[in-house]
Amino acid sequence: MLMQTHEARLTALRQELKGRNLDGFIIPISDEHMSEYVGAYAQRLAWLTGFGGSAGSAVVLANKAAIFVDGRYTVQVRDQVDEKLFEYRSVPKDTIGGWLADNAERGARIAYDPWLHTRKSIDAARKQLERAGVELVAVETNPIDSVWQDRPEPSAATAVVHDAALAGRSSSEKRSEIADWLKKTGHDAAVVSALDSIAWLLNIRGTDVDRTPVALSYVISHQDGTAEFFIAPEKVTPELTQHLGNAVTIRARDEFPDALAGLSGKRVSVDPDYGVDAIAQLLEGAGAEVSFNRDPTIVPKAVKNAVEQQGHRDAQARDGAAVARFLRWIEINAPSGEVDELTAAATLKAFREEHGDLRDLSFDTISAAGPHAALPHYRVDEDSNIAIPPSSIYLVDSGGQYRDGTTDITRTVWVGPGEPSREMIDRYTRVLKGHIAIDLAVFPEGTVGAQLDAFARQYLWQAGVDYAHGTGHGVGSFLSVHEGPQRIAKATSGQAGSDQELLAGMILSNEPGYYKPNGFGIRIENLVLTVKREIEGAEGDYFGFETLTFVPIDRRLVDKTMLSPEEIAWWNTYHSKVRDILAPQLLGEDLDWLERECAPL
């Protein structure tokens, strides 16, 4: 009989731990690749607790348990997780190691699955626990898997070839680049375990993870340009084998641990953020020398070549037409009060399916009405779904996965009847001014995103307000919508990407916002491409951004008197380009709407 309640599941896990002579267990949202989004088979935290967010962890002891989430999920965790079963803890203020040190008994044995944690995170927890006399123990098999009776199997979908005409470079070229890095740094091999890195390196894609077109696999890349590719045999087609060629040895996924053990005496590079603790353990146990370095594919993957750049422009143009049609649909239908958040999200997806070869959404659409728009990472479901209230703000953050590019766009619109409040217009215009400041930024070689972040916030700061998320993240090419290492955000010590300079070819989002709790939320997001700027008399190389996203911005929420002449010129130039790009794709009343929205401010 299947366990239907989370209380029953928690009880079963505690019994399993007791049978293994363990006093506790740490459960992250993670898979063996430290992916942002994970397959259904790896949704252990959701199964145990009911929490549906994309980031979080839990700890279970014999008599208490806690769930740890950041500020994005403060409301969601309370809606989805029973406080009688799990304490709510907030990160980064609260840490798993600190909580265990305070709550576990001295001498306790706390277990973790080494395939779901990085060495860095385990070392940090171990230091806190050792002072409290608590032992951290790696398990060979995950205890949740022993009690999760109807756990889904990992996807068996075949991996597919990503044509070089879309990738812009062959896999052999990319492997040669990694081989050169290995020689230069004195490594014999690199373990590539991040799924989007593998997809980029081998020019393959898959459908194993929702919202990210990747295939479950591992790669060991060698100094001579060859690679070993570990993937379930049922996922391999003759086309894939032919594509990979003789320099890539295809091996069964379950042979990966033995292959790591076979690197005895070798110097092997492992990424500290994507290589799990089990990989380091197996290498060290075999006598390999482990060196923790950034995955050598990450920066080359982030710097889009000319083919990928054009693919993004083409995908954005089709995507923009779909979003424009949706915004007109919202303008007509939402004021009735009969359109709910789920219906709006489904309608937007349908428009995308009509306008291009949509392979998937790039993330779950944030379709946020009224006070839900004040939750930056709100995700609508059957329980939270509400009708879009008339006379309110509606925020939609969405994107699509196309073979030639990955899109991500946010638009915030006024839903009539009536007029938005003075406060709404003021905040929206300040967000717009920050968005324009990023778009127009010019900066010297060596600039990191943290140095640009205040450009977006300055006008909000002048009013004594701010937003709690980053201003921009990297975006992949028919890959992850959140791709590192580049980012635009407040400088945070030790956070990945904080020290990454912006290089020509990197794509980022530009998405300042404002959120009034229980009131309304505002965000304006376009994607931009980092490009070199020619400046007469410049001392050194300078860079700026090329806008990639072209969809009208709601003028009903803009106070023109707050904009400078330069900002008004930006608005008019931007909307002229919107018209030029989208008009050939629209007809009739959709085209009439576009012409109206793109008129000069």
PEDA-V586869 format. One record per pair of residues at least 24 apart in sequence whose ideal C-beta (glycine too) atoms are under 6 Angstrom apart, sorted by the first residue. I is the first residue (numbers start at 0). J is the second residue. Records with the same first field share a line. If there is no record, write none. Layout:
I=J  J
//
This chain:
1=148  149
5=49
8=47
9=84
11=146
12=59  146
15=142  145  146
16=142
21=108  110
22=107  108
23=60  109
24=59  110  142
25=58  111
26=57
27=56  115
28=55
29=115
31=114
32=192  193  194
33=273
34=194
35=481
36=208  209  210  211
38=154  207  208
39=151
40=151  153
43=143
46=147
48=80
49=79  80
50=76  79  80
51=79
58=95
65=98
70=467
71=376
95=124
96=124  127  128
97=127
99=128
100=127  128  131
103=133
105=132
107=133
108=134  136
109=133  135
110=136  138
112=138  141
113=137  276  277  280
114=275  277
116=276
118=276  279
119=271
121=276
153=215
154=207
155=233
156=206
157=234  236
158=203  205  214  234  239
159=204
160=238  242
161=202  203  204
165=402  403
166=202
167=304  306  307
170=201  202
173=200
174=224  226
175=224
177=220  295
178=222  224
180=295
181=222
182=222
186=266  268
187=222  265  266
188=219  221  265  267
189=220  268  295
190=219  269  274  278
191=218  220
192=217  273  274
193=273  294
195=478  479
196=294  296
199=296  300
200=296
210=359  360  361  362
211=479
212=400
217=255
229=255
256=281
260=285
262=287
263=287
268=292
270=294
272=495
297=484
301=473  485  505
302=502  504  505
303=476  504
307=476
310=403  404
311=404  547
313=403
314=401  403  404  406
315=406  547  548
316=580
317=354  355
318=399  406
319=549  550  581
320=354  581  584
321=350  351  354
322=408  550
323=550  581  593
324=350  589
325=350
327=589  592
333=387  414
334=389  414  415  416
336=386  389
338=387
339=384  386
340=366  368  379  384
341=379  384
347=397
351=399
355=401
356=401
357=399
358=400
359=400
361=398  399  400  405  407  480
362=480
364=397
365=396
366=395
367=394
368=393
370=517
372=519  520
373=514  515  516  518  520
375=468
387=414
390=417
392=519
394=520
398=480
402=477
405=474  475  477  480
407=474  480  508
408=524  548
409=510  522  524
411=521  522
412=553
413=555  556
419=556
424=556  558
426=513  521
427=521  556
428=557  558  561
429=458  459
430=511  513  521  523
431=523
432=458
433=458  511
434=509  511  523
435=566  569
437=509
438=544
441=532  541  543
442=542
443=539  541
444=539  540
445=500
446=501
447=498  500
448=486  487
449=490  497
451=487
452=487  488  489
455=511
466=512  513
470=511
471=507  508  509
472=508
473=507
474=506  526
501=529
503=529  530  531
505=529
549=576  577  580
551=577  596
559=600
567=600
570=600
571=599  600
//
